[in-house]
Amino acid sequence: MHSPRSLALSLALVLLPVAAQDDAQRASSEAAQREAWAHHQAHRYAQAVEGYRAAIARWPENHRALNNLAWLLLTAEDPSARSPQDALPLAERAVALAPDDAGILDTLATAHDALGHPLEAARLELRALRLAPEPATFAPALRDFARRALTTSPDPGTRPELIALALRGELELKPSAPRLRAALEELEGAAPLDALGHAVRAQLLSRLGG
């Protein structure tokens, strides 16, 4: 009969090659991702897509490759390289792997907006803004997604939330005093406010010194 210690040693010896193989696959995936990014930056989109897909095939949990491929499919300067439908599941997988990464949440929000879901895009962008070291980076997108949803949402019940989302983005952009007063009037006209709306109202009053 084997002792517990000998069984543990045997298991460790079995797992060592597996771990080494995983590390090698991960390193190979990261190398492919970096090469794909270089193509991406140079607008060589076909090579970039091929490289990102190779990186994902070698290590399916490579959230950077998933995110960067989704971003390319959403924002490539060549319209023929774009495919929001393909970008969405890639971005969803990336967010599942890195749920607290503001940039990856921004990619998923952009995918939803491109597919005509601006309310979901705005909600995701608010999460990105709250997680970001520099929230102003994501403020214009939050404002724009929410404003777009205001013009397309058939549900009047979402109006207070959408106005609050739009103004939350604007607050990061240091609006002028007249704009702050107009924003406060717009928000108060959208009552009843949810928790976000009340928080934005408090910020507006604070900026106005009231």
MDAnalysis code that builds the backbone (N, CA, C; Angstrom):
import MDAnalysis as mda
import numpy as np

u = mda.Universe.empty(630, n_residues=210, atom_resindex=np.repeat(np.arange(210), 3), trajectory=True)
u.add_TopologyAttr("name", ["N", "CA", "C"] * 210)
u.add_TopologyAttr("resid", np.arange(1, 211))
u.add_TopologyAttr("resname", ["MET", "HIS", "SER", "PRO", "ARG", "SER", "LEU", "ALA", "LEU", "SER", "LEU", "ALA", "LEU", "VAL", "LEU", "LEU", "PRO", "VAL", "ALA", "ALA", "GLN", "ASP", "ASP", "ALA", "GLN", "ARG", "ALA", "SER", "SER", "GLU", "ALA", "ALA", "GLN", "ARG", "GLU", "ALA", "TRP", "ALA", "HIS", "HIS", "GLN", "ALA", "HIS", "ARG", "TYR", "ALA", "GLN", "ALA", "VAL", "GLU", "GLY", "TYR", "ARG", "ALA", "ALA", "ILE", "ALA", "ARG", "TRP", "PRO", "GLU", "ASN", "HIS", "ARG", "ALA", "LEU", "ASN", "ASN", "LEU", "ALA", "TRP", "LEU", "LEU", "LEU", "THR", "ALA", "GLU", "ASP", "PRO", "SER", "ALA", "ARG", "SER", "PRO", "GLN", "ASP", "ALA", "LEU", "PRO", "LEU", "ALA", "GLU", "ARG", "ALA", "VAL", "ALA", "LEU", "ALA", "PRO", "ASP", "ASP", "ALA", "GLY", "ILE", "LEU", "ASP", "THR", "LEU", "ALA", "THR", "ALA", "HIS", "ASP", "ALA", "LEU", "GLY", "HIS", "PRO", "LEU", "GLU", "ALA", "ALA", "ARG", "LEU", "GLU", "LEU", "ARG", "ALA", "LEU", "ARG", "LEU", "ALA", "PRO", "GLU", "PRO", "ALA", "THR", "PHE", "ALA", "PRO", "ALA", "LEU", "ARG", "ASP", "PHE", "ALA", "ARG", "ARG", "ALA", "LEU", "THR", "THR", "SER", "PRO", "ASP", "PRO", "GLY", "THR", "ARG", "PRO", "GLU", "LEU", "ILE", "ALA", "LEU", "ALA", "LEU", "ARG", "GLY", "GLU", "LEU", "GLU", "LEU", "LYS", "PRO", "SER", "ALA", "PRO", "ARG", "LEU", "ARG", "ALA", "ALA", "LEU", "GLU", "GLU", "LEU", "GLU", "GLY", "ALA", "ALA", "PRO", "LEU", "ASP", "ALA", "LEU", "GLY", "HIS", "ALA", "VAL", "ARG", "ALA", "GLN", "LEU", "LEU", "SER", "ARG", "LEU", "GLY", "GLY"])
u.atoms.positions = np.array([
    [0.849, -1.191, 0.000],
    [0.000, 0.000, 0.000],
    [0.890, 1.249, 0.000],
    [0.518, 2.205, -0.836],
    [1.285, 3.445, -0.911],
    [0.921, 4.361, 0.246],
    [1.912, 5.058, 0.774],
    [1.659, 6.036, 1.826],
    [1.079, 7.299, 1.218],
    [0.370, 8.126, 2.016],
    [-0.144, 9.411, 1.498],
    [0.960, 10.269, 0.918],
    [2.151, 10.224, 1.535],
    [3.242, 11.056, 1.040],
    [3.691, 10.599, -0.340],
    [3.788, 9.290, -0.531],
    [4.229, 8.787, -1.837],
    [3.175, 9.051, -2.904],
    [1.892, 8.976, -2.526],
    [0.825, 9.279, -3.485],
    [0.874, 10.743, -3.898],
    [1.122, 11.631, -2.936],
    [1.211, 13.060, -3.245],
    [2.384, 13.332, -4.162],
    [3.516, 12.662, -3.902],
    [4.686, 12.836, -4.752],
    [4.414, 12.335, -6.159],
    [3.734, 11.210, -6.278],
    [3.408, 10.668, -7.605],
    [2.505, 11.618, -8.369],
    [1.511, 12.176, -7.661],
    [0.599, 13.122, -8.313],
    [1.348, 14.354, -8.782],
    [2.256, 14.868, -7.958],
    [3.034, 16.045, -8.338],
    [3.881, 15.766, -9.565],
    [4.463, 14.563, -9.630],
    [5.295, 14.210, -10.790],
    [4.462, 14.107, -12.060],
    [3.205, 13.681, -11.909],
    [2.305, 13.604, -13.070],
    [1.913, 14.997, -13.538],
    [1.670, 15.903, -12.574],
    [1.177, 17.231, -12.914],
    [2.260, 18.150, -13.442],
    [3.512, 17.897, -13.127],
    [4.589, 18.775, -13.584],
    [4.628, 18.928, -15.094],
    [4.594, 17.841, -15.876],
    [4.597, 18.028, -17.339],
    [3.369, 18.772, -17.849],
    [2.216, 18.554, -17.186],
    [0.993, 19.252, -17.593],
    [1.145, 20.750, -17.378],
    [1.686, 21.122, -16.213],
    [1.885, 22.541, -15.923],
    [2.874, 23.160, -16.894],
    [3.937, 22.411, -17.204],
    [4.930, 22.918, -18.155],
    [4.313, 23.109, -19.535],
    [3.447, 22.184, -19.927],
    [2.774, 22.311, -21.224],
    [1.843, 23.516, -21.234],
    [1.110, 23.723, -20.132],
    [0.219, 24.880, -20.039],
    [1.008, 26.184, -20.140],
    [2.152, 26.241, -19.449],
    [2.980, 27.449, -19.497],
    [3.483, 27.708, -20.905],
    [3.858, 26.644, -21.603],
    [4.349, 26.802, -22.969],
    [3.250, 27.287, -23.902],
    [2.027, 26.748, -23.726],
    [0.905, 27.183, -24.565],
    [0.561, 28.644, -24.286],
    [0.618, 29.020, -23.023],
    [0.320, 30.394, -22.656],
    [1.364, 31.349, -23.249],
    [2.628, 30.966, -23.152],
    [3.694, 31.806, -23.703],
    [3.559, 31.930, -25.215],
    [3.225, 30.825, -25.865],
    [3.042, 30.855, -27.314],
    [1.865, 31.736, -27.704],
    [0.794, 31.657, -26.906],
    [-0.382, 32.488, -27.160],
    [-0.060, 33.969, -26.996],
    [0.667, 34.301, -25.933],
    [1.021, 35.704, -25.702],
    [1.916, 36.236, -26.819],
    [2.814, 35.398, -27.309],
    [3.681, 35.826, -28.406],
    [2.860, 36.099, -29.662],
    [1.894, 35.218, -29.952],
    [1.032, 35.421, -31.116],
    [0.177, 36.667, -30.948],
    [-0.258, 36.919, -29.734],
    [-1.078, 38.103, -29.459],
    [-0.285, 39.376, -29.684],
    [0.966, 39.381, -29.250],
    [1.800, 40.573, -29.441],
    [2.075, 40.827, -30.920],
    [2.312, 39.761, -31.667],
    [2.541, 39.914, -33.109],
    [1.275, 40.415, -33.802],
    [0.133, 39.880, -33.387],
    [-1.141, 40.324, -33.959],
    [-1.382, 41.795, -33.657],
    [-1.028, 42.233, -32.438],
    [-1.215, 43.634, -32.070],
    [-0.375, 44.545, -32.962],
    [0.828, 44.113, -33.293],
    [1.673, 44.907, -34.189],
    [1.011, 45.054, -35.558],
    [0.445, 43.965, -36.065],
    [-0.295, 44.046, -37.336],
    [-1.509, 44.961, -37.196],
    [-2.192, 44.840, -36.080],
    [-3.388, 45.650, -35.813],
    [-3.033, 47.136, -35.864],
    [-1.975, 47.515, -35.160],
    [-1.562, 48.902, -35.119],
    [-1.163, 49.428, -36.494],
    [-0.656, 48.542, -37.332],
    [-0.246, 48.921, -38.686],
    [-1.386, 48.794, -39.698],
    [-2.596, 48.511, -39.208],
    [-3.792, 48.377, -40.046],
    [-3.689, 47.211, -41.031],
    [-2.903, 46.222, -40.682],
    [-2.864, 44.984, -41.471],
    [-3.885, 44.035, -40.830],
    [-5.149, 44.292, -41.131],
    [-6.222, 43.662, -40.373],
    [-6.319, 42.155, -40.589],
    [-6.133, 41.692, -41.804],
    [-6.243, 40.253, -42.063],
    [-5.196, 39.488, -41.262],
    [-3.958, 40.000, -41.264],
    [-2.903, 39.332, -40.488],
    [-3.185, 39.424, -38.994],
    [-3.727, 40.556, -38.559],
    [-4.051, 40.712, -37.140],
    [-5.121, 39.721, -36.708],
    [-6.179, 39.604, -37.492],
    [-7.254, 38.663, -37.164],
    [-6.698, 37.247, -37.085],
    [-5.894, 36.876, -38.054],
    [-5.299, 35.537, -38.062],
    [-4.447, 35.318, -36.805],
    [-3.666, 36.330, -36.455],
    [-2.818, 36.209, -35.275],
    [-3.604, 36.111, -33.985],
    [-4.628, 36.935, -33.841],
    [-5.457, 36.874, -32.634],
    [-6.139, 35.507, -32.521],
    [-6.637, 35.014, -33.635],
    [-7.312, 33.713, -33.595],
    [-6.317, 32.607, -33.235],
    [-5.100, 32.712, -33.722],
    [-4.076, 31.730, -33.358],
    [-3.784, 31.806, -31.860],
    [-3.708, 33.025, -31.337],
    [-3.445, 33.201, -29.909],
    [-4.553, 32.577, -29.070],
    [-5.791, 32.764, -29.483],
    [-6.934, 32.220, -28.749],
    [-6.962, 30.701, -28.846],
    [-6.620, 30.163, -30.011],
    [-6.593, 28.709, -30.179],
    [-5.543, 28.068, -29.275],
    [-4.423, 28.732, -29.093],
    [-3.346, 28.182, -28.262],
    [-3.658, 28.285, -26.778],
    [-4.419, 29.315, -26.412],
    [-4.790, 29.501, -25.001],
    [-6.143, 30.199, -24.970],
    [-7.231, 29.449, -24.864],
    [-8.576, 30.038, -24.941],
    [-8.879, 31.072, -23.877],
    [-8.091, 31.126, -22.804],
    [-8.334, 32.105, -21.741],
    [-7.504, 33.375, -21.908],
    [-6.963, 33.587, -23.082],
    [-6.180, 34.801, -23.346],
    [-7.148, 35.968, -23.542],
    [-7.487, 36.638, -22.430],
    [-8.507, 37.688, -22.507],
    [-8.028, 38.881, -23.325],
    [-6.705, 39.120, -23.374],
    [-6.201, 40.237, -24.180],
    [-6.457, 39.976, -25.660],
    [-6.177, 38.766, -26.103],
    [-6.410, 38.440, -27.512],
    [-7.896, 38.491, -27.847],
    [-8.733, 37.973, -26.954],
    [-10.184, 38.039, -27.169],
    [-10.645, 39.484, -27.281],
    [-10.187, 40.305, -26.352],
    [-10.591, 41.705, -26.350],
    [-10.079, 42.444, -27.586],
    [-8.815, 42.252, -27.917],
    [-8.242, 42.983, -29.048],
    [-8.867, 42.578, -30.370],
    [-9.185, 41.301, -30.509],
    [-9.867, 40.868, -31.727],
    [-11.261, 41.492, -31.798],
    [-11.969, 41.496, -30.678],
    [-13.293, 42.130, -30.668],
    [-13.186, 43.609, -31.018],
    [-12.180, 44.293, -30.460],
    [-12.017, 45.722, -30.722],
    [-11.724, 45.969, -32.199],
    [-10.898, 45.136, -32.788],
    [-10.611, 45.273, -34.222],
    [-11.901, 45.124, -35.029],
    [-12.691, 44.112, -34.699],
    [-13.928, 43.852, -35.456],
    [-14.959, 44.959, -35.273],
    [-14.774, 45.786, -34.253],
    [-15.692, 46.899, -34.011],
    [-15.200, 48.216, -34.590],
    [-13.902, 48.416, -34.647],
    [-13.376, 49.762, -34.900],
    [-12.385, 49.847, -36.053],
    [-12.165, 48.775, -36.782],
    [-11.209, 48.823, -37.886],
    [-11.559, 49.958, -38.848],
    [-10.543, 50.676, -39.297],
    [-10.790, 51.781, -40.229],
    [-11.332, 51.277, -41.560],
    [-11.007, 50.051, -41.908],
    [-11.547, 49.434, -43.122],
    [-12.899, 48.806, -42.772],
    [-14.005, 49.350, -43.270],
    [-15.319, 48.808, -42.901],
    [-15.483, 47.330, -43.229],
    [-14.779, 46.848, -44.244],
    [-14.924, 45.438, -44.618],
    [-14.337, 44.502, -43.567],
    [-13.517, 45.039, -42.676],
    [-12.925, 44.218, -41.614],
    [-13.802, 44.165, -40.370],
    [-14.860, 44.979, -40.335],
    [-15.694, 45.035, -39.138],
    [-16.763, 43.950, -39.135],
    [-17.078, 43.472, -37.941],
    [-18.150, 42.493, -37.777],
    [-18.624, 42.520, -36.333],
    [-19.536, 43.445, -35.998],
    [-20.012, 43.526, -34.613],
    [-20.632, 42.229, -34.104],
    [-21.295, 41.492, -35.004],
    [-21.907, 40.231, -34.575],
    [-20.860, 39.244, -34.076],
    [-19.698, 39.217, -34.727],
    [-18.630, 38.330, -34.279],
    [-17.901, 38.908, -33.065],
    [-17.883, 40.233, -32.950],
    [-17.183, 40.865, -31.837],
    [-17.877, 40.607, -30.506],
    [-19.205, 40.577, -30.499],
    [-19.945, 40.485, -29.238],
    [-19.576, 39.250, -28.413],
    [-19.632, 38.031, -28.972],
    [-19.286, 36.872, -28.126],
    [-17.832, 36.872, -27.681],
    [-16.942, 37.425, -28.485],
    [-15.544, 37.522, -28.081],
    [-15.407, 38.445, -26.867],
    [-16.079, 39.593, -26.938],
    [-16.025, 40.541, -25.817],
    [-16.684, 39.958, -24.574],
    [-17.757, 39.232, -24.747],
    [-18.416, 38.595, -23.595],
    [-17.489, 37.599, -22.915],
    [-16.765, 36.819, -23.711],
    [-15.805, 35.871, -23.138],
    [-14.685, 36.606, -22.414],
    [-14.217, 37.704, -22.992],
    [-13.145, 38.470, -22.360],
    [-13.601, 39.041, -21.017],
    [-14.823, 39.558, -20.960],
    [-15.348, 40.108, -19.711],
    [-15.519, 39.008, -18.663],
    [-15.958, 37.831, -19.091],
    [-16.098, 36.714, -18.149],
    [-14.756, 36.348, -17.515],
    [-13.678, 36.497, -18.286],
    [-12.345, 36.173, -17.794],
    [-11.725, 37.311, -17.000],
    [-12.087, 38.548, -17.316],
    [-11.507, 39.726, -16.646],
    [-12.614, 40.734, -16.360],
    [-13.509, 40.436, -15.414],
    [-14.700, 41.270, -15.211],
    [-14.418, 42.652, -14.647],
    [-13.235, 42.870, -14.101],
    [-12.923, 44.179, -13.513],
    [-11.967, 44.995, -14.365],
    [-11.826, 44.641, -15.613],
    [-10.966, 45.378, -16.537],
    [-11.817, 46.415, -17.270],
    [-11.567, 47.685, -17.003],
    [-12.394, 48.756, -17.579],
    [-12.330, 48.755, -19.100],
    [-11.147, 48.540, -19.658],
    [-11.014, 48.555, -21.110],
    [-11.799, 47.449, -21.777],
    [-11.832, 46.286, -21.159],
    [-12.575, 45.162, -21.728],
    [-14.082, 45.405, -21.609],
    [-14.524, 45.985, -20.493],
    [-15.939, 46.361, -20.378],
    [-16.322, 47.382, -21.436],
    [-15.416, 48.305, -21.723],
    [-15.656, 49.304, -22.769],
    [-15.831, 48.636, -24.125],
    [-15.039, 47.606, -24.397],
    [-15.183, 46.886, -25.669],
    [-16.558, 46.233, -25.760],
    [-16.988, 45.593, -24.675],
    [-18.304, 44.956, -24.684],
    [-19.402, 46.001, -24.846],
    [-19.265, 47.135, -24.182],
    [-20.249, 48.208, -24.337],
    [-20.301, 48.685, -25.781],
    [-19.150, 48.832, -26.406],
    [-19.090, 49.282, -27.795],
    [-19.759, 48.275, -28.721],
    [-19.595, 46.996, -28.429],
    [-20.241, 45.961, -29.237],
    [-21.760, 46.063, -29.124],
    [-22.258, 46.238, -27.911],
    [-23.717, 46.365, -27.747],
    [-24.241, 47.611, -28.465],
    [-23.515, 48.701, -28.386],
    [-23.961, 49.914, -29.075],
    [-23.983, 49.694, -30.585],
    [-22.946, 49.036, -31.108],
    [-22.881, 48.787, -32.552],
    [-24.021, 47.899, -33.030],
    [-24.541, 47.065, -32.139],
    [-25.634, 46.155, -32.497],
    [-27.004, 46.727, -32.150],
    [-27.046, 48.021, -31.783],
    [-28.325, 48.669, -31.526],
    [-28.861, 48.467, -30.135],
    [-27.955, 48.261, -29.148],
    [-28.380, 48.094, -27.753],
    [-27.743, 49.189, -26.892],
    [-28.075, 50.448, -27.137],
    [-27.358, 51.526, -26.431],
    [-27.622, 51.571, -24.932],
    [-28.788, 51.113, -24.460],
    [-29.047, 51.114, -23.019],
    [-28.090, 50.153, -22.319],
    [-27.955, 48.946, -22.852],
    [-27.012, 47.990, -22.276],
    [-25.589, 48.524, -22.384],
    [-25.299, 49.181, -23.503],
    [-23.967, 49.777, -23.681],
    [-23.689, 50.812, -22.600],
    [-24.650, 51.675, -22.322],
    [-24.453, 52.722, -21.314],
    [-24.261, 52.120, -19.926],
    [-25.016, 51.091, -19.595],
    [-24.870, 50.461, -18.282],
    [-23.487, 49.833, -18.124],
    [-23.013, 49.200, -19.174],
    [-21.670, 48.611, -19.132],
    [-20.595, 49.693, -19.059],
    [-20.819, 50.785, -19.781],
    [-19.824, 51.856, -19.789],
    [-19.725, 52.521, -18.418],
    [-20.833, 52.590, -17.704],
    [-20.784, 53.124, -16.338],
    [-19.906, 52.236, -15.462],
    [-20.019, 50.922, -15.619],
    [-19.141, 50.005, -14.868],
    [-17.686, 50.266, -15.222],
    [-17.400, 50.459, -16.506],
    [-16.025, 50.731, -16.929],
    [-15.524, 52.027, -16.307],
    [-16.355, 53.056, -16.358],
    [-15.958, 54.361, -15.814],
    [-15.648, 54.257, -14.314],
    [-16.458, 53.505, -13.595],
    [-16.254, 53.388, -12.145],
    [-14.981, 52.622, -11.800],
    [-14.562, 51.725, -12.680],
    [-13.371, 50.917, -12.431],
    [-12.092, 51.573, -12.934],
    [-12.217, 52.555, -13.810],
    [-11.050, 53.109, -14.489],
    [-10.224, 54.005, -13.585],
    [-8.885, 53.910, -13.677],
    [-8.033, 54.861, -12.947],
    [-8.258, 56.301, -13.402],
    [-8.606, 56.482, -14.676],
    [-8.904, 57.802, -15.225],
    [-10.316, 57.762, -15.818],
    [-11.338, 57.993, -15.015],
    [-12.720, 57.843, -15.476],
    [-13.062, 58.683, -16.702],
    [-12.423, 59.839, -16.847],
    [-12.756, 60.706, -17.981],
    [-12.501, 60.032, -19.322],
    [-11.653, 59.008, -19.336],
    [-11.379, 58.268, -20.573],
    [-12.662, 57.687, -21.154],
    [-13.558, 57.243, -20.279],
    [-14.770, 56.553, -20.721],
    [-16.009, 57.449, -20.667],
    [-15.842, 58.686, -20.212],
    [-16.996, 59.584, -20.058],
    [-17.695, 59.913, -21.375],
    [-16.964, 60.244, -22.456],
    [-17.680, 60.568, -23.694],
    [-18.534, 59.411, -24.217],
    [-18.002, 58.197, -24.108],
    [-18.778, 57.048, -24.586],
    [-20.013, 56.840, -23.732],
    [-19.885, 56.977, -22.406],
    [-21.050, 56.835, -21.535],
    [-22.113, 57.858, -21.906],
    [-21.704, 59.104, -22.048],
    [-22.651, 60.157, -22.430],
    [-23.319, 59.826, -23.769],
    [-22.517, 59.441, -24.753],
    [-23.045, 59.227, -26.098],
    [-23.963, 58.013, -26.160],
    [-23.593, 56.919, -25.488],
    [-24.448, 55.738, -25.493],
    [-25.799, 56.065, -24.852],
    [-25.763, 56.769, -23.718],
    [-27.011, 57.094, -23.027],
    [-27.878, 58.039, -23.844],
    [-27.263, 59.047, -24.458],
    [-28.033, 59.977, -25.292],
    [-28.650, 59.250, -26.483],
    [-27.891, 58.311, -27.047],
    [-28.427, 57.552, -28.186],
    [-29.608, 56.703, -27.731],
    [-29.501, 56.101, -26.554],
    [-30.607, 55.296, -26.040],
    [-31.849, 56.142, -25.784],
    [-31.633, 57.386, -25.366],
    [-32.777, 58.272, -25.124],
    [-33.596, 58.501, -26.388],
    [-32.923, 58.481, -27.533],
    [-33.639, 58.731, -28.795],
    [-34.232, 57.457, -29.390],
    [-33.833, 56.285, -28.870],
    [-34.280, 55.037, -29.499],
    [-35.093, 54.144, -28.569],
    [-35.004, 54.341, -27.247],
    [-35.686, 53.433, -26.321],
    [-37.196, 53.650, -26.368],
    [-37.958, 52.578, -26.569],
    [-39.423, 52.723, -26.581],
    [-40.015, 52.758, -25.176],
    [-39.207, 52.526, -24.140],
    [-39.709, 52.430, -22.774],
    [-39.493, 53.755, -22.046],
    [-40.549, 54.518, -21.797],
    [-40.379, 55.802, -21.098],
    [-39.886, 55.616, -19.669],
    [-40.036, 54.424, -19.123],
    [-39.585, 54.169, -17.766],
    [-38.077, 54.192, -17.613],
    [-37.366, 54.064, -18.724],
    [-35.901, 54.105, -18.648],
    [-35.356, 55.528, -18.754],
    [-36.231, 56.505, -19.009],
    [-35.742, 57.870, -19.252],
    [-34.962, 58.446, -18.065],
    [-35.455, 58.336, -16.821],
    [-34.665, 58.887, -15.711],
    [-33.285, 58.251, -15.604],
    [-33.216, 56.930, -15.775],
    [-31.920, 56.251, -15.704],
    [-30.995, 56.733, -16.812],
    [-31.510, 56.867, -18.018],
    [-30.673, 57.259, -19.148],
    [-30.163, 58.690, -19.007],
    [-31.010, 59.588, -18.528],
    [-30.553, 60.969, -18.304],
    [-29.459, 60.987, -17.241],
    [-29.659, 60.206, -16.175],
    [-28.637, 60.148, -15.128],
    [-27.331, 59.573, -15.672],
    [-27.407, 58.549, -16.514],
    [-26.207, 57.957, -17.108],
    [-25.476, 58.980, -17.980],
    [-26.251, 59.683, -18.808],
    [-25.637, 60.678, -19.694],
    [-24.954, 61.781, -18.888],
    [-25.625, 62.258, -17.847],
    [-25.064, 63.344, -17.053],
    [-23.895, 62.864, -16.197],
    [-23.932, 61.582, -15.796],
    [-22.774, 61.044, -15.056],
    [-21.529, 61.098, -15.941],
    [-21.700, 60.806, -17.217],
    [-20.572, 60.924, -18.129],
    [-20.133, 62.366, -18.293],
    [-21.087, 63.263, -18.436],
    [-20.755, 64.683, -18.627],
    [-20.011, 65.269, -17.430],
    [-20.348, 64.808, -16.235],
    [-19.707, 65.352, -15.036],
    [-18.197, 65.123, -15.028],
    [-17.756, 64.047, -15.676],
    [-16.316, 63.770, -15.739],
    [-15.597, 64.715, -16.702],
    [-16.361, 65.429, -17.526],
    [-15.773, 66.294, -18.552],
    [-15.747, 67.763, -18.140],
    [-16.015, 68.008, -16.857],
    [-15.921, 69.361, -16.286],
    [-16.740, 70.391, -17.076],
    [-18.064, 70.217, -17.092],
    [-18.913, 71.162, -17.821],
    [-18.944, 72.533, -17.146],
    [-19.339, 73.530, -17.913],
    [-19.439, 74.897, -17.400],
    [-20.614, 75.018, -16.440],
    [-20.641, 76.107, -15.687],
    [-21.735, 76.341, -14.746],
    [-23.102, 76.400, -15.437],
    [-23.230, 77.104, -16.581],
    [-24.535, 77.085, -17.261],
    [-24.962, 75.678, -17.666],
    [-24.002, 74.868, -18.102],
    [-24.345, 73.500, -18.488],
    [-24.751, 72.685, -17.262],
    [-24.085, 72.922, -16.139],
    [-24.454, 72.219, -14.914],
    [-25.884, 72.559, -14.498],
    [-26.237, 73.840, -14.604],
    [-27.602, 74.247, -14.241],
    [-28.623, 73.616, -15.177],
    [-28.305, 73.591, -16.463],
    [-29.210, 72.962, -17.428],
    [-29.332, 71.466, -17.161],
    [-28.209, 70.837, -16.798],
    [-28.225, 69.408, -16.501],
    [-29.081, 69.116, -15.277],
    [-28.971, 69.954, -14.253],
    [-29.781, 69.763, -13.057],
    [-31.264, 69.891, -13.376],
    [-31.607, 70.865, -14.186],
    [-33.004, 71.045, -14.587],
    [-33.504, 69.835, -15.371],
    [-32.662, 69.332, -16.267],
    [-33.042, 68.159, -17.056],
    [-33.257, 66.956, -16.145],
    [-32.361, 66.760, -15.195],
    [-32.452, 65.607, -14.309],
    [-33.683, 65.690, -13.417],
    [-33.932, 66.859, -12.849],
    [-35.083, 67.002, -11.952],
    [-36.401, 66.866, -12.707],
    [-36.371, 67.149, -13.992],
    [-37.577, 66.967, -14.795],
    [-37.833, 65.524, -15.172],
    [-36.874, 64.642, -14.856],
    [-37.009, 63.226, -15.216],
    [-37.434, 62.373, -14.034],
    [-37.829, 62.975, -12.922],
    [-38.221, 62.223, -11.731],
    [-39.319, 61.202, -12.069],
    [-39.382, 60.081, -11.322],
    [-38.617, 59.769, -10.108],
    [-37.205, 59.273, -10.421],
    [-36.266, 59.635, -9.561],
    [-34.878, 59.276, -9.770],
    [-34.549, 57.976, -9.039],
    [-33.643, 57.208, -9.644],
    [-33.120, 56.026, -8.963],
    [-31.883, 56.427, -8.165],
    [-31.173, 55.442, -7.618],
    [-30.005, 55.742, -6.780],
    [-28.951, 56.515, -7.562],
    [-28.724, 56.115, -8.817],
    [-27.748, 56.834, -9.632],
    [-28.200, 58.271, -9.853],
    [-29.480, 58.459, -10.144],
    [-30.000, 59.803, -10.369],
    [-29.801, 60.708, -9.167],
    [-30.062, 60.166, -7.969],
    [-29.864, 60.966, -6.759],
    [-28.384, 61.291, -6.557],
    [-27.522, 60.328, -6.867],
    [-26.084, 60.573, -6.725],
    [-25.618, 61.653, -7.693],
    [-26.113, 61.604, -8.930],
    [-25.746, 62.615, -9.921],
    [-26.296, 63.977, -9.507],
    [-27.510, 64.007, -8.999],
    [-28.093, 65.275, -8.547],
    [-27.231, 65.891, -7.432],
    [-26.796, 65.051, -6.504],
    [-25.946, 65.548, -5.421],
    [-24.636, 66.116, -5.959],
    [-24.076, 65.457, -6.966],
    [-22.842, 65.958, -7.568],
    [-23.071, 67.294, -8.264],
    [-24.173, 67.392, -8.974],
    [-24.489, 68.651, -9.671],
    [-24.643, 69.787, -8.664],
    [-25.381, 69.536, -7.582],
    [-25.586, 70.576, -6.569],
    [-24.256, 70.961, -5.925],
    [-23.406, 69.977, -5.695],
    [-22.109, 70.251, -5.103],
    [-21.253, 71.128, -6.029],
    [-21.275, 70.808, -7.326],
    [-20.505, 71.609, -8.282],
    [-21.026, 73.050, -8.382],
    [-22.346, 73.171, -8.190],
    [-22.967, 74.504, -8.282],
    [-22.899, 75.263, -6.959],
    [-22.382, 74.590, -5.933],
    [-22.265, 75.229, -4.632],
    [-23.557, 75.310, -3.885],
    [-24.510, 74.460, -4.276],
    [-25.808, 74.525, -3.617],
    [-26.078, 73.355, -2.714],
])
